[in-house]
Amino acid sequence: MAAAFYFFIGALVFWLAFRSGSRRAAQTRPDPREADIERLNARVRTLEQIITDRDWRLRRDIDGLG
């Protein structure tokens, strides 16, 4: 019975270590959508400024979008 207990404890420790390692690996991978979201947020901020700014800034900001 003691061997089964040690086997169970060893398997539990191995499972917990493997589980935490896979979580860390999943958290460190960059999400490709984050870059797209940030780019779109910057574009929306620029468009909001275009709407609220004067005419001379309008031409400059439109040229900066390309």
ABEGO torsion letter per residue (X at the ends): XAAAAAAAAAAAAAAAAAAAAAAAAAAABBBAAAAAAAAAAAAAAAAAAAAABBAAAAAAAAAAAX
